[in-house]
Amino acid sequence: MTPPPRRIVVVGASAAGLTAAESLRADGFDGDVTVIGAEPHAGYDRPPLSKQLLSGAWEAQRLELLPHHRYDELGIDCRLGTAATALDVAGRTVRVDGADLGYDRLLIATGVRPRTWPGTEGLRGVHVLRTVDDAVAFREAALSARRVVVIGAGFLGAEAAATLRGLGVPVTLVDPAPAPMQRQVGPDVARLLAGLHAEHDVDLRLGATVRAVEDDGDHVTGVRLGDGTALRTTCVLVAIGATPATAWLDGSGLDLTDGVGCDAQCRAAPDVFAAGDVARWFHRGYGTSVRVEHRTNATEQAMAAARAMLGAGGPYEPVPYVWSDQYDTKIQAYGRTAGADRFAVISGSPDDRRFVAVYGRGERVVGVLGWRSPRELLRARALVAAGVAWRDAVAA
Amino acid sequence: MKITVEIDRCVGGGQCVMAAPDVFDQDDDGLAVLLDPDPPAGLADDVQLAARLCPARAIVVEA
């Protein structure tokens, strides 16, 4: 039996890492908590980057997850601007700033890194949107661009396009799928999203691949589509997803197939746990391993991992939750709307621009989605949590 | 206990309603409605959970 921990190291100082530190204290842990953050900034919230920060409604400081005095209150040693570079599972040390830092329990919460467009590294005018520095740079470039081309119409690309239109910036949104966020929310809701963006004069290039991002050797000059169409622009946002930030764990012996592989209690190896975007864990309710890159999961999984590190955790089996704000429309979903094979509106109506829809796989409800219907959606969450039969959900 | 909600941060997720339904509700737009800014001590754990679950960190709890 491993003795109770005295030293806990958390690698990652963002939503998951900081929530874990808070939760450890709330759960009564009074030993050392060290939090390592690669970015120079105190931990901040990322969802507003494509919304309030990009729009200019909020200053960067409003994104900070914890007020500064809270770090002292919690008694956590937060080391910012310093990245962990290696893990020795057997020796129970993590390499930070060239020194080995010992731990009794380790939490890996290093998140994800945005995918870049191959060959555009160092090219001016090509942006990603993951950090506050990314967002500030992109906002400045977008405001002086005659048109912004957004590559990728997932959550991030679609939200950024909506925010830019709110600023009056002309936007072209390119995606190989037939409609925005189709992979995440299915064709019915994606079609409504396409309509929403079209109403706001987004130049939609759907079903379109990108052949090349073109440049003059220094600065981007345009985006060439697969059919040969040339989109002239000085500002490109690449929003084509992200990959788990696990390069520092190469050679550690951990399973790094699509994130840090964990058991049902978020444990990756003896005394090593993971939470947030970087963690792929065995979801017992789903009977499979999943990795969830959503804000609420960072919090919930960090709380579960904190309990598990203290030897008190049960299996982590959340009902995933995600939301997106585009123009005046709030879209929220519980469960798994991706990959469903059934879809039905159960209340409201798409024509009225307020509805709740259920998603099914086989005979079961696996997800619910609300379009401008937060209260109704919260009630419908029970359909997913209970995994009710499709016919009962649709008949109700 | 003194609870405040920074309503312009609220993203309408409803986590607070699930964690502490006697203290929080939502309006039609999903924004949090504080039913009881000074709830009984027995609800303190629920309220702390709501504050920590809030994906927008919109809930502030003072002892």
Interface residues (C-beta under 8 A of the other chain):
Chain A: T19 E22 S23 A26 D45 P47 L65 R295 T296 T299 E300 M303 Y321 W323 D325 K330 Q332 P374 R375 L377 L378
Chain B: V11 G12 G13 G14 Q15 V17 M18 Q26 D27 D28 D29 G30 Q48 R52 L53 P55 A56 R57
